[in-house]
Amino acid sequence: MSPAPTAAAPGEPGDPLPSARPAASPLVHTVTLVEQQAKACAELGSPLYAALLDQVALDLAAGGPCAAALAGHEADPAGAAVALRLLGGVHALVLTGRVPELALHYPSAGGRFDPARPAAAWPAFRAAVADNLPWVRDWLTRPPQTNEVGRANLLVAGLLHVLAGRARPVRLFELGSSAGLNLLADHFRCEAPGFAYGPAGSPVVLTDAWQGTPPTAAPPLEFAERRGCDPAPIDPRSAEGALALRAYLWPDQPARAARLEGALRLAARIPAPVEAEGAADFLRGVRVADGALTVVWHSVMRQYVPAAEWAAVEAELERLAEQSTAAAPFAHLAFEPRRDGGMVRFVLTVRAGREPERVLAEAAPHGLPARLLPAAGEPGR
């Protein structure tokens, strides 16, 4: 998949920006969002979910089990991603062995998706929802959290750009960390033709990371400190936390699953604390420090932060930028979606100290592949 513009549609956190356009009624609103999510899944390489959501939309309109599952959520905003909550809850049923008939169609559980019969899983999916309504409705209360590991590809590139080939300890603070997996990015390996960066033998290998000219490699990253925040953090070392992370991945995307499994192995042995706190409150406790580069980064989380809180976040980022000095530098790195007319692009932006923000690269929503933008130059030079 190339990092081309994506049609605006709702997606998992990290996919196209949700549309805020109101529908004629709550039910029509929900059906429309499910249909949009189906198109987004098709564009982002999940034909299984695209086919299932097409059927979910019809079942909603007909008052079937999916309508019962989503009862009370018909007026939820697009950003709530109710379609992905539904899919995540059913995927969790599959992964825990509760719906073996549906598991036959889920590659994540050893099943097989038949592209010649894309809707073959629908009868078993519908039965799974009907037979497990309390379970599914509980999952509808949970925000989808993946904080996709592939996005570390962009964040690391931004860090290489700021370091410009110089070895310097990094104090890393992440907003919207979920399970904190991308706080472990210094242990990931990024690879592309003619490019390899990160420790050899890492359990997380981000292959085909770059199209065209890749970033310039630099000395190994040294994270002197790593901390994150999230309003509802997930513990990746717990069985429940690992299940949630696996369930919100799309079952016919094995490369993403492999990246997650590798990151879970790293999380089991490397502390990466995530505080149960909002982004603005978290940043109020961050200061620059002599002898280290203080970095705040985040990936596809801004759209889920209320406007008033994000204004407070920007004020804290401005404070840190003003505190930045040669001895105690600061940088803000973000991989976030931006509207470009009727399309959405996912771009990497970097602001070092008081310098203006620069757009360095763009990528597919899950971070792979990426490409440097011509006007940006090469990170690390």
C-alpha positions as CSV (number, residue, x, y, z in Angstrom):
1,M,0.0,0.0,0.0
2,S,1.5,3.4,-0.9
3,P,1.1,6.4,1.4
4,A,-1.3,8.1,-1.0
5,P,-4.2,10.3,0.2
6,T,-7.0,8.4,1.8
7,A,-10.7,9.2,1.3
8,A,-12.1,10.7,4.5
9,A,-13.9,8.0,6.5
10,P,-13.9,6.7,10.0
11,G,-11.3,4.2,11.1
12,E,-9.5,2.8,14.0
13,P,-7.5,5.3,15.9
14,G,-5.0,6.1,13.4
15,D,-7.1,5.8,10.3
16,P,-8.9,8.5,8.3
17,L,-10.4,11.4,10.2
18,P,-14.1,10.8,11.1
19,S,-16.7,12.8,9.3
20,A,-18.7,15.1,11.5
21,R,-21.5,15.5,9.0
22,P,-24.9,14.7,10.8
23,A,-27.2,12.1,9.4
24,A,-31.0,12.3,9.1
25,S,-31.6,10.0,12.1
26,P,-29.6,8.1,14.7
27,L,-30.1,4.8,12.9
28,V,-29.2,6.3,9.5
29,H,-26.2,7.9,11.1
30,T,-24.9,4.6,12.4
31,V,-25.6,2.7,9.2
32,T,-23.7,5.4,7.3
33,L,-20.7,5.2,9.6
34,V,-20.6,1.4,9.3
35,E,-20.7,1.7,5.5
36,Q,-17.9,4.3,5.6
37,Q,-15.8,2.0,7.9
38,A,-16.4,-0.8,5.4
39,K,-14.9,1.3,2.6
40,A,-12.0,2.3,4.9
41,C,-11.2,-1.3,5.7
42,A,-11.2,-2.2,2.0
43,E,-8.8,0.7,1.2
44,L,-6.5,-0.3,4.1
45,G,-6.2,-4.0,3.2
46,S,-8.8,-5.9,5.2
47,P,-11.3,-7.5,2.8
48,L,-12.7,-9.7,5.6
49,Y,-13.8,-6.7,7.7
50,A,-15.0,-4.8,4.6
51,A,-17.3,-7.7,3.7
52,L,-18.5,-8.2,7.3
53,L,-19.3,-4.5,7.8
54,D,-21.3,-4.4,4.5
55,Q,-23.5,-7.1,6.1
56,V,-23.5,-5.4,9.5
57,A,-25.0,-2.3,7.8
58,L,-27.8,-4.3,6.3
59,D,-28.4,-6.1,9.6
60,L,-28.7,-2.8,11.4
61,A,-31.2,-1.5,9.0
62,A,-33.2,-4.7,9.3
63,G,-33.2,-4.7,13.1
64,G,-31.1,-7.8,13.4
65,P,-28.6,-8.9,16.2
66,C,-26.2,-6.1,15.3
67,A,-28.9,-3.6,15.9
68,A,-29.5,-5.1,19.4
69,A,-25.8,-5.0,20.1
70,L,-25.5,-1.3,19.1
71,A,-28.8,-0.2,20.9
72,G,-28.1,3.0,22.7
73,H,-25.1,3.8,20.6
74,E,-27.0,5.0,17.5
75,A,-26.1,8.6,18.2
76,D,-22.5,8.1,19.1
77,P,-20.2,10.4,17.2
78,A,-18.1,9.2,14.4
79,G,-14.9,9.4,16.5
80,A,-16.3,6.7,18.9
81,A,-15.7,4.2,16.1
82,V,-18.6,1.9,17.2
83,A,-18.1,-0.3,14.1
84,L,-14.6,-1.1,15.2
85,R,-15.7,-1.6,18.8
86,L,-18.2,-4.2,17.5
87,L,-15.5,-5.9,15.4
88,G,-13.1,-5.9,18.3
89,G,-15.5,-7.5,20.7
90,V,-16.3,-10.3,18.2
91,H,-12.6,-10.8,17.4
92,A,-12.0,-11.2,21.1
93,L,-14.7,-14.0,21.1
94,V,-12.8,-15.7,18.3
95,L,-9.4,-15.4,20.0
96,T,-10.7,-16.8,23.2
97,G,-12.2,-19.9,21.5
98,R,-15.8,-19.0,22.2
99,V,-17.0,-19.1,18.6
100,P,-15.2,-21.9,16.7
101,E,-17.5,-21.7,13.7
102,L,-16.5,-18.0,13.1
103,A,-12.8,-18.8,13.8
104,L,-12.8,-20.9,10.7
105,H,-12.9,-17.7,8.7
106,Y,-10.4,-15.6,10.8
107,P,-6.7,-16.0,9.8
108,S,-5.7,-14.7,13.2
109,A,-7.2,-17.9,14.7
110,G,-5.9,-20.3,12.1
111,G,-8.9,-19.9,9.8
112,R,-9.0,-18.9,6.1
113,F,-10.6,-16.0,4.3
114,D,-11.8,-16.9,0.9
115,P,-11.7,-13.9,-1.5
116,A,-14.0,-15.7,-3.9
117,R,-16.7,-15.8,-1.1
118,P,-16.0,-12.6,0.9
119,A,-19.2,-12.8,2.9
120,A,-18.9,-16.4,3.8
121,A,-18.1,-15.5,7.5
122,W,-21.3,-13.5,7.9
123,P,-23.7,-16.2,9.1
124,A,-21.2,-17.2,11.9
125,F,-20.5,-13.6,12.7
126,R,-24.2,-12.8,13.0
127,A,-24.7,-15.9,15.3
128,A,-21.7,-14.9,17.4
129,V,-23.3,-11.4,18.0
130,A,-26.7,-12.9,18.7
131,D,-25.4,-15.5,21.2
132,N,-23.0,-13.2,23.0
133,L,-24.8,-9.9,23.3
134,P,-23.7,-9.0,26.9
135,W,-20.0,-9.6,25.9
136,V,-20.3,-7.6,22.7
137,R,-22.1,-4.8,24.4
138,D,-19.4,-4.6,27.1
139,W,-16.8,-4.2,24.3
140,L,-18.8,-1.4,22.9
141,T,-17.9,0.6,26.0
142,R,-14.2,0.3,25.3
143,P,-12.3,2.7,22.9
144,P,-10.4,0.8,20.3
145,Q,-6.7,1.1,21.2
146,T,-3.9,-0.2,19.0
147,N,-1.3,2.6,18.9
148,E,0.0,0.7,15.9
149,V,3.6,-0.4,16.3
150,G,4.3,0.4,12.6
151,R,3.9,4.1,13.3
152,A,7.2,4.1,15.2
153,N,8.8,4.1,11.8
154,L,7.8,7.7,11.3
155,L,8.5,8.7,14.9
156,V,12.0,7.3,14.8
157,A,12.6,9.1,11.5
158,G,11.6,12.4,13.1
159,L,14.0,11.7,16.0
160,L,16.9,11.0,13.6
161,H,16.2,14.3,11.9
162,V,16.4,16.2,15.2
163,L,19.5,14.4,16.3
164,A,21.2,15.0,12.9
165,G,23.8,12.3,13.4
166,R,24.7,13.3,16.9
167,A,24.6,10.8,19.8
168,R,22.6,12.3,22.7
169,P,20.5,10.8,25.4
170,V,16.8,11.1,24.8
171,R,14.1,11.6,27.4
172,L,10.9,10.4,25.7
173,F,7.4,11.4,26.7
174,E,4.4,10.0,24.6
175,L,0.9,11.3,24.5
176,G,-1.9,8.8,24.0
177,S,0.4,5.8,24.7
178,S,-2.3,3.1,25.1
179,A,-0.1,0.2,26.1
180,G,3.1,2.1,25.7
181,L,4.5,-0.2,23.0
182,N,5.9,2.7,20.9
183,L,7.8,3.9,23.9
184,L,10.0,0.9,23.0
185,A,10.8,2.2,19.5
186,D,14.6,2.2,20.2
187,H,14.3,-1.6,20.3
188,F,12.6,-1.9,16.9
189,R,14.3,-2.5,13.6
190,C,13.3,-0.6,10.5
191,E,14.2,-2.0,7.1
192,A,13.9,-0.9,3.5
193,P,16.1,-1.5,0.3
194,G,19.5,-0.1,1.1
195,F,18.4,0.9,4.7
196,A,18.4,-0.8,8.1
197,Y,18.2,0.9,11.4
198,G,17.8,-0.5,14.9
199,P,19.1,-3.6,16.7
200,A,19.6,-6.7,14.6
201,G,17.6,-9.6,16.0
202,S,14.8,-7.4,17.3
203,P,11.4,-9.2,17.7
204,V,9.8,-6.2,15.9
205,V,11.0,-5.7,12.3
206,L,9.3,-3.0,10.3
207,T,9.9,-4.2,6.8
208,D,9.4,-2.2,3.6
209,A,9.5,0.8,5.9
210,W,10.4,3.4,3.2
211,Q,9.7,4.1,-0.4
212,G,12.3,6.0,-2.4
213,T,15.1,7.6,-0.4
214,P,15.1,6.4,3.2
215,P,16.3,8.4,6.2
216,T,20.0,8.5,6.9
217,A,21.0,6.1,9.6
218,A,22.6,7.5,12.8
219,P,24.2,6.3,16.0
220,P,21.9,3.9,18.0
221,L,19.2,5.7,20.0
222,E,19.7,6.0,23.7
223,F,16.5,6.5,25.7
224,A,17.5,7.7,29.1
225,E,13.9,8.0,30.1
226,R,10.6,6.8,28.7
227,R,7.1,7.6,30.0
228,G,3.7,8.0,28.5
229,C,0.1,8.9,29.4
230,D,-3.3,7.7,28.4
231,P,-6.8,8.3,29.9
232,A,-7.3,4.5,29.9
233,P,-3.9,2.7,29.6
234,I,-3.7,-0.9,28.8
235,D,-1.3,-3.2,30.6
236,P,0.4,-5.2,27.8
237,R,1.8,-7.7,30.3
238,S,-1.6,-8.8,31.5
239,A,-3.7,-11.5,29.7
240,E,-6.6,-9.1,29.4
241,G,-4.5,-6.3,28.1
242,A,-2.8,-8.5,25.5
243,L,-6.2,-9.8,24.4
244,A,-7.5,-6.2,23.9
245,L,-4.5,-5.3,21.8
246,R,-4.8,-8.4,19.6
247,A,-8.6,-8.1,19.3
248,Y,-8.4,-4.6,17.9
249,L,-6.1,-5.6,15.1
250,W,-7.7,-6.7,11.9
251,P,-7.6,-10.5,11.7
252,D,-6.6,-10.8,8.0
253,Q,-3.4,-8.6,8.5
254,P,-0.8,-11.0,9.7
255,A,2.1,-8.5,9.4
256,R,0.5,-6.2,12.0
257,A,-0.1,-9.2,14.3
258,A,3.5,-10.2,14.0
259,R,4.6,-6.7,14.9
260,L,2.3,-6.7,17.9
261,E,3.6,-10.1,19.2
262,G,7.1,-8.9,19.0
263,A,6.3,-5.7,20.8
264,L,4.5,-7.7,23.5
265,R,7.7,-9.7,24.0
266,L,9.7,-6.5,24.5
267,A,7.1,-5.1,26.8
268,A,7.4,-8.1,29.1
269,R,11.0,-7.3,29.9
270,I,11.4,-3.5,29.4
271,P,9.6,-1.1,31.7
272,A,7.7,1.6,29.9
273,P,5.3,3.2,32.4
274,V,2.1,4.8,31.1
275,E,0.3,7.0,33.5
276,A,-3.5,7.2,33.6
277,E,-3.7,10.8,32.9
278,G,-4.8,13.3,30.2
279,A,-2.2,14.7,27.8
280,A,-2.3,18.3,29.2
281,D,-2.0,17.3,32.8
282,F,0.8,14.9,31.9
283,L,2.8,17.6,30.1
284,R,2.5,20.0,33.0
285,G,5.0,17.8,34.8
286,V,7.5,17.7,32.0
287,R,10.6,19.9,32.0
288,V,13.7,20.1,29.7
289,A,16.9,18.8,31.2
290,D,20.6,19.6,30.6
291,G,22.6,17.1,28.7
292,A,19.6,15.3,27.1
293,L,17.1,15.8,24.3
294,T,13.6,16.0,25.7
295,V,11.0,14.7,23.1
296,V,7.2,14.7,23.2
297,W,5.7,12.5,20.5
298,H,2.4,11.1,19.6
299,S,0.7,9.3,16.7
300,V,-2.9,9.5,15.5
301,M,-4.4,10.5,18.8
302,R,-5.0,14.2,18.4
303,Q,-8.5,13.8,16.8
304,Y,-9.7,12.0,20.0
305,V,-8.7,14.8,22.4
306,P,-11.4,17.5,23.1
307,A,-10.6,20.9,21.7
308,A,-10.3,22.6,25.0
309,E,-7.8,20.0,26.3
310,W,-5.8,20.2,23.1
311,A,-5.5,23.9,23.4
312,A,-3.9,23.3,26.9
313,V,-1.6,20.7,25.3
314,E,-0.4,23.2,22.7
315,A,0.2,25.7,25.5
316,E,2.4,23.2,27.3
317,L,4.3,22.3,24.1
318,E,4.9,26.0,23.6
319,R,6.3,26.3,27.1
320,L,8.7,23.5,26.5
321,A,9.8,25.0,23.2
322,E,10.5,28.3,24.9
323,Q,12.5,26.5,27.6
324,S,14.6,24.7,24.9
325,T,18.3,25.6,24.8
326,A,21.5,24.2,23.2
327,A,22.3,22.4,26.4
328,A,18.7,21.3,27.1
329,P,17.0,20.9,23.7
330,F,13.3,20.0,23.1
331,A,11.5,18.5,20.1
332,H,7.9,17.8,19.3
333,L,7.2,14.9,16.9
334,A,3.8,14.0,15.6
335,F,2.4,11.5,13.0
336,E,-1.1,12.6,12.6
337,P,-3.8,12.9,9.8
338,R,-4.4,16.2,8.1
339,R,-7.2,17.0,5.7
340,D,-6.2,18.0,2.2
341,G,-9.5,19.0,0.5
342,G,-11.7,16.0,0.6
343,M,-8.8,13.6,1.3
344,V,-6.7,12.8,4.4
345,R,-3.0,12.5,4.5
346,F,-1.0,11.1,7.4
347,V,2.1,13.2,7.9
348,L,5.1,13.4,10.1
349,T,5.8,16.8,11.5
350,V,8.8,18.0,13.6
351,R,9.4,21.1,15.6
352,A,12.8,21.4,17.2
353,G,13.0,24.0,20.0
354,R,11.7,27.4,18.8
355,E,12.0,26.5,15.1
356,P,8.9,26.5,12.9
357,E,7.1,23.1,12.4
358,R,8.3,21.1,9.4
359,V,6.5,18.4,7.5
360,L,9.1,15.7,6.8
361,A,7.3,12.6,5.5
362,E,3.9,11.0,4.9
363,A,2.9,7.4,5.2
364,A,0.0,4.9,5.1
365,P,-2.2,5.1,8.2
366,H,-0.4,2.3,10.0
367,G,3.0,3.8,9.3
368,L,4.3,1.5,6.5
369,P,5.4,2.3,3.9
370,A,6.5,5.9,4.3
371,R,8.3,8.4,2.0
372,L,10.2,11.5,2.7
373,L,8.7,14.7,1.2
374,P,10.9,16.5,-1.4
375,A,10.9,19.8,0.4
376,A,11.8,18.2,3.7
377,G,15.2,16.8,3.0
378,E,16.5,13.7,4.5
379,P,16.1,13.1,8.3
380,G,19.5,12.7,9.9
381,R,21.3,15.2,7.7
